[in-house]
Amino acid sequence: GCYASLVTDAGRTEIPAGTITVLGLMGPRRAMDTLVRHLETL
């Protein structure tokens, strides 16, 4: 299986409180590659 964790901003900067700023993923490399291969790095 895979694990996911969302991180939300505290609102202490210009990003509004509650904004999802990070998605952490953990799991086997092949599963992760399948899930994120279409995403671009910011």
mmCIF file as Biopython writes it, N, C-alpha, C and O atoms, coordinates in Angstrom:
data_model
#
loop_
_atom_site.group_PDB
_atom_site.id
_atom_site.type_symbol
_atom_site.label_atom_id
_atom_site.label_alt_id
_atom_site.label_comp_id
_atom_site.label_asym_id
_atom_site.label_entity_id
_atom_site.label_seq_id
_atom_site.pdbx_PDB_ins_code
_atom_site.Cartn_x
_atom_site.Cartn_y
_atom_site.Cartn_z
_atom_site.occupancy
_atom_site.B_iso_or_equiv
_atom_site.auth_seq_id
_atom_site.auth_asym_id
_atom_site.pdbx_PDB_model_num
ATOM 1   N N  . GLY A ? 1  ? 0.797  -1.173 0.000   1.0 0.0 1  A 1 
ATOM 2   C CA . GLY A ? 1  ? 0.000  0.000  0.000   1.0 0.0 1  A 1 
ATOM 3   C C  . GLY A ? 1  ? 0.852  1.255  0.000   1.0 0.0 1  A 1 
ATOM 4   O O  . GLY A ? 1  ? 2.076  1.210  0.129   1.0 0.0 1  A 1 
ATOM 5   N N  . CYS A ? 2  ? 0.183  2.339  -0.145  1.0 0.0 2  A 1 
ATOM 6   C CA . CYS A ? 2  ? 0.822  3.655  -0.154  1.0 0.0 2  A 1 
ATOM 7   C C  . CYS A ? 2  ? 0.214  4.514  0.944   1.0 0.0 2  A 1 
ATOM 8   O O  . CYS A ? 2  ? -0.948 4.344  1.313   1.0 0.0 2  A 1 
ATOM 9   N N  . TYR A ? 3  ? 1.010  5.432  1.458   1.0 0.0 3  A 1 
ATOM 10  C CA . TYR A ? 3  ? 0.556  6.366  2.481   1.0 0.0 3  A 1 
ATOM 11  C C  . TYR A ? 3  ? 0.630  7.779  1.926   1.0 0.0 3  A 1 
ATOM 12  O O  . TYR A ? 3  ? 1.522  8.097  1.140   1.0 0.0 3  A 1 
ATOM 13  N N  . ALA A ? 4  ? -0.305 8.624  2.334   1.0 0.0 4  A 1 
ATOM 14  C CA . ALA A ? 4  ? -0.316 10.022 1.898   1.0 0.0 4  A 1 
ATOM 15  C C  . ALA A ? 4  ? -0.594 10.911 3.094   1.0 0.0 4  A 1 
ATOM 16  O O  . ALA A ? 4  ? -1.332 10.538 4.006   1.0 0.0 4  A 1 
ATOM 17  N N  . SER A ? 5  ? 0.012  12.103 3.079   1.0 0.0 5  A 1 
ATOM 18  C CA . SER A ? 5  ? -0.211 13.084 4.135   1.0 0.0 5  A 1 
ATOM 19  C C  . SER A ? 5  ? -0.271 14.468 3.514   1.0 0.0 5  A 1 
ATOM 20  O O  . SER A ? 5  ? 0.618  14.851 2.753   1.0 0.0 5  A 1 
ATOM 21  N N  . LEU A ? 6  ? -1.320 15.224 3.836   1.0 0.0 6  A 1 
ATOM 22  C CA . LEU A ? 6  ? -1.450 16.600 3.367   1.0 0.0 6  A 1 
ATOM 23  C C  . LEU A ? 6  ? -0.967 17.543 4.458   1.0 0.0 6  A 1 
ATOM 24  O O  . LEU A ? 6  ? -1.226 17.321 5.640   1.0 0.0 6  A 1 
ATOM 25  N N  . VAL A ? 7  ? -0.266 18.594 4.055   1.0 0.0 7  A 1 
ATOM 26  C CA . VAL A ? 7  ? 0.193  19.625 4.986   1.0 0.0 7  A 1 
ATOM 27  C C  . VAL A ? 7  ? -0.523 20.915 4.627   1.0 0.0 7  A 1 
ATOM 28  O O  . VAL A ? 7  ? -0.533 21.323 3.466   1.0 0.0 7  A 1 
ATOM 29  N N  . THR A ? 8  ? -1.123 21.557 5.620   1.0 0.0 8  A 1 
ATOM 30  C CA . THR A ? 8  ? -1.822 22.816 5.384   1.0 0.0 8  A 1 
ATOM 31  C C  . THR A ? 8  ? -1.055 23.970 6.006   1.0 0.0 8  A 1 
ATOM 32  O O  . THR A ? 8  ? -0.402 23.812 7.038   1.0 0.0 8  A 1 
ATOM 33  N N  . ASP A ? 9  ? -1.138 25.123 5.374   1.0 0.0 9  A 1 
ATOM 34  C CA . ASP A ? 9  ? -0.425 26.319 5.812   1.0 0.0 9  A 1 
ATOM 35  C C  . ASP A ? 9  ? -1.094 26.909 7.049   1.0 0.0 9  A 1 
ATOM 36  O O  . ASP A ? 9  ? -2.313 26.838 7.202   1.0 0.0 9  A 1 
ATOM 37  N N  . ALA A ? 10 ? -0.282 27.492 7.928   1.0 0.0 10 A 1 
ATOM 38  C CA . ALA A ? 10 ? -0.796 28.114 9.156   1.0 0.0 10 A 1 
ATOM 39  C C  . ALA A ? 10 ? -1.294 29.531 8.918   1.0 0.0 10 A 1 
ATOM 40  O O  . ALA A ? 10 ? -1.953 30.103 9.785   1.0 0.0 10 A 1 
ATOM 41  N N  . GLY A ? 11 ? -0.993 30.106 7.759   1.0 0.0 11 A 1 
ATOM 42  C CA . GLY A ? 11 ? -1.480 31.442 7.437   1.0 0.0 11 A 1 
ATOM 43  C C  . GLY A ? 11 ? -0.642 32.567 8.004   1.0 0.0 11 A 1 
ATOM 44  O O  . GLY A ? 11 ? -1.136 33.687 8.142   1.0 0.0 11 A 1 
ATOM 45  N N  . ARG A ? 12 ? 0.617  32.303 8.339   1.0 0.0 12 A 1 
ATOM 46  C CA . ARG A ? 12 ? 1.485  33.334 8.915   1.0 0.0 12 A 1 
ATOM 47  C C  . ARG A ? 12 ? 2.260  34.125 7.864   1.0 0.0 12 A 1 
ATOM 48  O O  . ARG A ? 12 ? 3.001  35.048 8.200   1.0 0.0 12 A 1 
ATOM 49  N N  . THR A ? 13 ? 2.090  33.766 6.601   1.0 0.0 13 A 1 
ATOM 50  C CA . THR A ? 13 ? 2.724  34.511 5.502   1.0 0.0 13 A 1 
ATOM 51  C C  . THR A ? 13 ? 1.630  34.925 4.535   1.0 0.0 13 A 1 
ATOM 52  O O  . THR A ? 13 ? 0.475  35.072 4.936   1.0 0.0 13 A 1 
ATOM 53  N N  . GLU A ? 14 ? 1.974  35.117 3.267   1.0 0.0 14 A 1 
ATOM 54  C CA . GLU A ? 14 ? 0.955  35.557 2.306   1.0 0.0 14 A 1 
ATOM 55  C C  . GLU A ? 14 ? 0.015  34.453 1.846   1.0 0.0 14 A 1 
ATOM 56  O O  . GLU A ? 14 ? -0.983 34.730 1.182   1.0 0.0 14 A 1 
ATOM 57  N N  . ILE A ? 15 ? 0.318  33.212 2.188   1.0 0.0 15 A 1 
ATOM 58  C CA . ILE A ? 15 ? -0.556 32.095 1.815   1.0 0.0 15 A 1 
ATOM 59  C C  . ILE A ? 15 ? -1.670 31.986 2.858   1.0 0.0 15 A 1 
ATOM 60  O O  . ILE A ? 15 ? -1.384 31.937 4.054   1.0 0.0 15 A 1 
ATOM 61  N N  . PRO A ? 16 ? -2.925 31.948 2.429   1.0 0.0 16 A 1 
ATOM 62  C CA . PRO A ? 16 ? -4.042 31.890 3.377   1.0 0.0 16 A 1 
ATOM 63  C C  . PRO A ? 16 ? -4.006 30.633 4.256   1.0 0.0 16 A 1 
ATOM 64  O O  . PRO A ? 16 ? -3.621 29.556 3.801   1.0 0.0 16 A 1 
ATOM 65  N N  . ALA A ? 17 ? -4.407 30.786 5.502   1.0 0.0 17 A 1 
ATOM 66  C CA . ALA A ? 17 ? -4.480 29.655 6.433   1.0 0.0 17 A 1 
ATOM 67  C C  . ALA A ? 17 ? -5.379 28.571 5.854   1.0 0.0 17 A 1 
ATOM 68  O O  . ALA A ? 17 ? -6.425 28.854 5.269   1.0 0.0 17 A 1 
ATOM 69  N N  . GLY A ? 18 ? -4.953 27.334 6.028   1.0 0.0 18 A 1 
ATOM 70  C CA . GLY A ? 18 ? -5.742 26.205 5.553   1.0 0.0 18 A 1 
ATOM 71  C C  . GLY A ? 18 ? -5.432 25.762 4.141   1.0 0.0 18 A 1 
ATOM 72  O O  . GLY A ? 18 ? -5.946 24.741 3.685   1.0 0.0 18 A 1 
ATOM 73  N N  . THR A ? 19 ? -4.582 26.530 3.425   1.0 0.0 19 A 1 
ATOM 74  C CA . THR A ? 19 ? -4.202 26.156 2.065   1.0 0.0 19 A 1 
ATOM 75  C C  . THR A ? 19 ? -3.324 24.909 2.102   1.0 0.0 19 A 1 
ATOM 76  O O  . THR A ? 19 ? -2.359 24.854 2.865   1.0 0.0 19 A 1 
ATOM 77  N N  . ILE A ? 20 ? -3.648 23.916 1.291   1.0 0.0 20 A 1 
ATOM 78  C CA . ILE A ? 20 ? -2.811 22.717 1.203   1.0 0.0 20 A 1 
ATOM 79  C C  . ILE A ? 20 ? -1.558 23.090 0.418   1.0 0.0 20 A 1 
ATOM 80  O O  . ILE A ? 20 ? -1.640 23.500 -0.740  1.0 0.0 20 A 1 
ATOM 81  N N  . THR A ? 21 ? -0.394 22.944 1.061   1.0 0.0 21 A 1 
ATOM 82  C CA . THR A ? 21 ? 0.859  23.358 0.431   1.0 0.0 21 A 1 
ATOM 83  C C  . THR A ? 21 ? 1.781  22.191 0.091   1.0 0.0 21 A 1 
ATOM 84  O O  . THR A ? 21 ? 2.687  22.341 -0.729  1.0 0.0 21 A 1 
ATOM 85  N N  . VAL A ? 22 ? 1.562  21.030 0.711   1.0 0.0 22 A 1 
ATOM 86  C CA . VAL A ? 22 ? 2.446  19.888 0.483   1.0 0.0 22 A 1 
ATOM 87  C C  . VAL A ? 22 ? 1.619  18.608 0.473   1.0 0.0 22 A 1 
ATOM 88  O O  . VAL A ? 22 ? 0.687  18.444 1.261   1.0 0.0 22 A 1 
ATOM 89  N N  . LEU A ? 23 ? 1.976  17.713 -0.426  1.0 0.0 23 A 1 
ATOM 90  C CA . LEU A ? 23 ? 1.441  16.353 -0.418  1.0 0.0 23 A 1 
ATOM 91  C C  . LEU A ? 23 ? 2.626  15.420 -0.251  1.0 0.0 23 A 1 
ATOM 92  O O  . LEU A ? 23 ? 3.485  15.338 -1.129  1.0 0.0 23 A 1 
ATOM 93  N N  . GLY A ? 24 ? 2.676  14.723 0.864   1.0 0.0 24 A 1 
ATOM 94  C CA . GLY A ? 24 ? 3.742  13.750 1.099   1.0 0.0 24 A 1 
ATOM 95  C C  . GLY A ? 24 ? 3.241  12.359 0.749   1.0 0.0 24 A 1 
ATOM 96  O O  . GLY A ? 24 ? 2.163  11.953 1.183   1.0 0.0 24 A 1 
ATOM 97  N N  . LEU A ? 25 ? 4.020  11.634 -0.032  1.0 0.0 25 A 1 
ATOM 98  C CA . LEU A ? 25 ? 3.657  10.273 -0.437  1.0 0.0 25 A 1 
ATOM 99  C C  . LEU A ? 25 ? 4.762  9.310  -0.049  1.0 0.0 25 A 1 
ATOM 100 O O  . LEU A ? 25 ? 5.945  9.633  -0.156  1.0 0.0 25 A 1 
ATOM 101 N N  . MET A ? 26 ? 4.372  8.121  0.404   1.0 0.0 26 A 1 
ATOM 102 C CA . MET A ? 26 ? 5.354  7.104  0.745   1.0 0.0 26 A 1 
ATOM 103 C C  . MET A ? 26 ? 4.820  5.753  0.277   1.0 0.0 26 A 1 
ATOM 104 O O  . MET A ? 26 ? 3.656  5.417  0.496   1.0 0.0 26 A 1 
ATOM 105 N N  . GLY A ? 27 ? 5.677  5.005  -0.358  1.0 0.0 27 A 1 
ATOM 106 C CA . GLY A ? 27 ? 5.286  3.687  -0.830  1.0 0.0 27 A 1 
ATOM 107 C C  . GLY A ? 27 ? 6.354  3.126  -1.742  1.0 0.0 27 A 1 
ATOM 108 O O  . GLY A ? 27 ? 7.400  3.750  -1.927  1.0 0.0 27 A 1 
ATOM 109 N N  . PRO A ? 28 ? 6.112  1.967  -2.312  1.0 0.0 28 A 1 
ATOM 110 C CA . PRO A ? 28 ? 7.074  1.365  -3.227  1.0 0.0 28 A 1 
ATOM 111 C C  . PRO A ? 28 ? 7.339  2.289  -4.424  1.0 0.0 28 A 1 
ATOM 112 O O  . PRO A ? 28 ? 6.430  2.952  -4.923  1.0 0.0 28 A 1 
ATOM 113 N N  . ARG A ? 29 ? 8.578  2.320  -4.868  1.0 0.0 29 A 1 
ATOM 114 C CA . ARG A ? 29 ? 8.982  3.227  -5.946  1.0 0.0 29 A 1 
ATOM 115 C C  . ARG A ? 29 ? 8.103  3.101  -7.188  1.0 0.0 29 A 1 
ATOM 116 O O  . ARG A ? 29 ? 7.699  4.117  -7.755  1.0 0.0 29 A 1 
ATOM 117 N N  . ARG A ? 30 ? 7.801  1.892  -7.619  1.0 0.0 30 A 1 
ATOM 118 C CA . ARG A ? 30 ? 6.983  1.715  -8.831  1.0 0.0 30 A 1 
ATOM 119 C C  . ARG A ? 30 ? 5.592  2.308  -8.655  1.0 0.0 30 A 1 
ATOM 120 O O  . ARG A ? 30 ? 5.052  2.915  -9.580  1.0 0.0 30 A 1 
ATOM 121 N N  . ALA A ? 31 ? 5.015  2.134  -7.475  1.0 0.0 31 A 1 
ATOM 122 C CA . ALA A ? 31 ? 3.687  2.693  -7.216  1.0 0.0 31 A 1 
ATOM 123 C C  . ALA A ? 31 ? 3.743  4.215  -7.229  1.0 0.0 31 A 1 
ATOM 124 O O  . ALA A ? 31 ? 2.852  4.866  -7.775  1.0 0.0 31 A 1 
ATOM 125 N N  . MET A ? 32 ? 4.786  4.785  -6.630  1.0 0.0 32 A 1 
ATOM 126 C CA . MET A ? 32 ? 4.931  6.243  -6.585  1.0 0.0 32 A 1 
ATOM 127 C C  . MET A ? 32 ? 5.145  6.803  -7.987  1.0 0.0 32 A 1 
ATOM 128 O O  . MET A ? 32 ? 4.558  7.824  -8.345  1.0 0.0 32 A 1 
ATOM 129 N N  . ASP A ? 33 ? 5.976  6.145  -8.774  1.0 0.0 33 A 1 
ATOM 130 C CA . ASP A ? 33 ? 6.215  6.599  -10.148 1.0 0.0 33 A 1 
ATOM 131 C C  . ASP A ? 33 ? 4.909  6.636  -10.944 1.0 0.0 33 A 1 
ATOM 132 O O  . ASP A ? 33 ? 4.667  7.574  -11.703 1.0 0.0 33 A 1 
ATOM 133 N N  . THR A ? 34 ? 4.077  5.622  -10.769 1.0 0.0 34 A 1 
ATOM 134 C CA . THR A ? 34 ? 2.793  5.568  -11.466 1.0 0.0 34 A 1 
ATOM 135 C C  . THR A ? 34 ? 1.883  6.716  -11.029 1.0 0.0 34 A 1 
ATOM 136 O O  . THR A ? 34 ? 1.192  7.309  -11.856 1.0 0.0 34 A 1 
ATOM 137 N N  . LEU A ? 35 ? 1.881  7.027  -9.745  1.0 0.0 35 A 1 
ATOM 138 C CA . LEU A ? 35 ? 1.005  8.073  -9.216  1.0 0.0 35 A 1 
ATOM 139 C C  . LEU A ? 35 ? 1.420  9.482  -9.620  1.0 0.0 35 A 1 
ATOM 140 O O  . LEU A ? 35 ? 0.565  10.340 -9.838  1.0 0.0 35 A 1 
ATOM 141 N N  . VAL A ? 36 ? 2.737  9.731  -9.725  1.0 0.0 36 A 1 
ATOM 142 C CA . VAL A ? 36 ? 3.195  11.119 -9.875  1.0 0.0 36 A 1 
ATOM 143 C C  . VAL A ? 36 ? 3.899  11.431 -11.197 1.0 0.0 36 A 1 
ATOM 144 O O  . VAL A ? 36 ? 4.344  12.561 -11.394 1.0 0.0 36 A 1 
ATOM 145 N N  . ARG A ? 37 ? 4.008  10.483 -12.085 1.0 0.0 37 A 1 
ATOM 146 C CA . ARG A ? 37 ? 4.790  10.727 -13.309 1.0 0.0 37 A 1 
ATOM 147 C C  . ARG A ? 37 ? 4.259  11.891 -14.143 1.0 0.0 37 A 1 
ATOM 148 O O  . ARG A ? 37 ? 5.024  12.511 -14.882 1.0 0.0 37 A 1 
ATOM 149 N N  . HIS A ? 38 ? 2.976  12.197 -14.040 1.0 0.0 38 A 1 
ATOM 150 C CA . HIS A ? 38 ? 2.382  13.287 -14.827 1.0 0.0 38 A 1 
ATOM 151 C C  . HIS A ? 38 ? 2.548  14.658 -14.159 1.0 0.0 38 A 1 
ATOM 152 O O  . HIS A ? 38 ? 2.243  15.678 -14.777 1.0 0.0 38 A 1 
ATOM 153 N N  . LEU A ? 39 ? 3.025  14.699 -12.915 1.0 0.0 39 A 1 
ATOM 154 C CA . LEU A ? 39 ? 3.161  15.966 -12.188 1.0 0.0 39 A 1 
ATOM 155 C C  . LEU A ? 39 ? 4.483  16.648 -12.517 1.0 0.0 39 A 1 
ATOM 156 O O  . LEU A ? 39 ? 5.489  15.984 -12.769 1.0 0.0 39 A 1 
ATOM 157 N N  . GLU A ? 40 ? 4.472  17.976 -12.512 1.0 0.0 40 A 1 
ATOM 158 C CA . GLU A ? 40 ? 5.694  18.746 -12.741 1.0 0.0 40 A 1 
ATOM 159 C C  . GLU A ? 40 ? 6.237  19.258 -11.418 1.0 0.0 40 A 1 
ATOM 160 O O  . GLU A ? 40 ? 5.473  19.543 -10.495 1.0 0.0 40 A 1 
ATOM 161 N N  . THR A ? 41 ? 7.550  19.374 -11.326 1.0 0.0 41 A 1 
ATOM 162 C CA . THR A ? 41 ? 8.184  19.968 -10.161 1.0 0.0 41 A 1 
ATOM 163 C C  . THR A ? 41 ? 8.031  21.476 -10.244 1.0 0.0 41 A 1 
ATOM 164 O O  . THR A ? 41 ? 8.208  22.068 -11.308 1.0 0.0 41 A 1 
ATOM 165 N N  . LEU A ? 42 ? 7.702  22.094 -9.121  1.0 0.0 42 A 1 
ATOM 166 C CA . LEU A ? 42 ? 7.553  23.556 -9.105  1.0 0.0 42 A 1 
ATOM 167 C C  . LEU A ? 42 ? 8.876  24.231 -8.883  1.0 0.0 42 A 1 
ATOM 168 O O  . LEU A ? 42 ? 8.943  25.460 -8.840  1.0 0.0 42 A 1 
#
